[in-house]
Amino acid sequence: MVKKFLKYIKPHLIYFIFGPLFMLTEVAGDVAMPKMMSLIIKNGVGASDAGYIWKMGIAMILTAVLMMAGGVLGCYFSARASVGFAADLRLDVFKKVQSFSFETIDKFSTGSLITRLTNDITQMQNVLRMALTMLLRSPGMLIGAFIMAFSINAKLAAVIACVIPVLAFGIATVIRIAMPRFNLMQKKLDAVNSKIQENLTNMRVVKSFVRGDFENKRFVKANNSLRDSTLAALNVVILTMPLMTLTMNITTIAVVWFGGKFVIAGGLDVGDLAAFTTYIVQILMSLMMLSMIILQGSRALASAQRVGEVLTADCALSDEGAKCKDKKVTNGDIEFKNVSFSYGGKNNVLENISFTVKAAQTVGILGSTGSGKTSLVQLIPRLYDVNGGQVLVDGTDVRDYSLKNLRSGVGMVLQKNVLFSGSIMENLLWGDENADRSEVEKCCDHAQASGFITAEEEGYERELGQGGVNVSGGQRQRLCIARALLKKPKILILDDSTSAVDTATEAKIRQSLNTDLKDTTKIIIAQRISSVIDADEIIVISDGHIAAKGPHDYLMQNSEEYRDIYYSQTEREGA
């Protein structure tokens, strides 16, 4: 797992090196200070030598200044290294998510991906910064202080040597207990983020159904679960620090006790005892710092595993096996050959689907909810891959195109219309970022969107809220259609994209598409027969199978299912 993160260290290697190295300046000062204090007590105070005291005092001040400089530079370089590492990692994870197929996205919840991109990477960043700050400082202080303590009195140093294995065992035990708890805590955080994201996205629905109390209860349940799992993880850490402090205090008392006896016996002077006691504190403090790094590191390791899952996730769709990567969609012919499809290897939602669409034809697709209409059209731009059979565009299997070239030739207005924060113009230019104003206005005319855009003072510069919340459902659909038209696709797929507009506006959109996009293959999924009645061919889907296909007149004569749909809708409209 470590190898996959090494690439994010290399660009910031100089900071990774110099950060810990500058911290060694602080270590050298920390180790030297007690000895200098001992010399002042022994040679200055003991000998009543004021000059010596002044000299050593100035030396200690200079040492303190150097320690501060080293500490500041060490923290700065460590911060640069960790922040740069996290920024590069976050970018790659985001890019990886962008490359996910719909199938791969379905395996991760939105809340989980948000947690991994934010909390998990931030946790790795914080621990990395802590580790760089303490990487050489803690072991350096531990080793340096132990050597100095041993040089003062080897017998007293043996007390410390007995304590270190006990502390090491305790830390290892804590880590073994804490690791699975931190993993569980991050999963609970995923659930909380999912609840927040879902609630905020659908706030209008919550309010319209007066389900605020219900949503509060759902959140309380998820939040309490996160609280309990967090406490279960932190309790281990909370217990660690008092135990470490108790051990440190007991060790200090033992050193003072035995050291006092050595002073009385004349085997140790007071200055050396004071220095030795300070070294004991440094040794134990360095052990405490190491334990904290390891404990926080165990949490960061859980986060790293979760981030690694995203980085190594199988995208399912790729260009690796494509035989015609340079080919582009030029005509718009479509052919389905015995196509079967299922989500995640479960029961087929499409079974043995075969039909042909000639370039520039208009094909309507009808069917009840859940019949497989949307699944069918999502196979054309290869948002999913077939489980059996072939989908051909211009006589070439869609799997032999590069994803970029295939999808560049297909304009698709999804069932769920999505706009982004920014101006109307910025949203429309998703279709073609290089389009000029006249092209944009022409596409908006085709989509019957120009009227409501120009009715506002800001016009095309009107700001849209996230998701286009400040426009109506019908306006949102028309903007999405205009955006797809600006792409100038050879194949245009409208997935129930006019359900929120009135029949008169829908008729104008159809007329415009038939008149101005004569060379474009159009596939229209609709609930209303009136939306597809003039199509060159209508395909009726039922339970993942083609129940009937043909023009309207043919289906009226030969398809009972189509007649039932037609009469039920016309009677309803006439009533």
ABEGO torsion letter per residue (X at the ends): XAAAAAAAAAAAAAAAAAAAAAAAAAAAAAAAAAAAAAAAAAAAAAAGBAAAAAAAAAAAAAAAAAAAAAAAAAAAAAAAAAAAAAAAAAAAAAAAAAABBAAAAAABBAAAAAAAABAAAAAAAAAAAAAAAAAAAAAAAAAAAAAAAAAABAAAAAAAAAAAAAAAAAAAAAAAAAAAAAAAAAAAAAAAAAAAAAAAAAAAAAAAAGAAAAAAAAAAAAAAAAAAAAAAAAAAAAAAAAAAAAAAAAAAAAAAAAAAAAAAAGABBAAAAAAAAAAAAAAAAAAAAAAAAAAAAAAAAAAAAAAAAAAABBAGBBAAABABAABBBAAGBBBBBGBBBBBGGBBBABBGBBBBBBBGBBBBBBEBBGAGAAAAAAAAAGABBBABEBBBBGGBBAAABBAAAAAAABBBBBABBBBBBEBAAAAAAAABAABBAAAAAAAAAAAGAAAAAAABAAEAABBBBBGGAABBAAAAAAAAAAAAAAAGBABBBBBGAAAABBAAAAAAAAAAAAAABAABBBBBBBABAAAAAABABBBBBBGGBBABBEBAAAAAAABAAAAAAAAAAAAAAAX
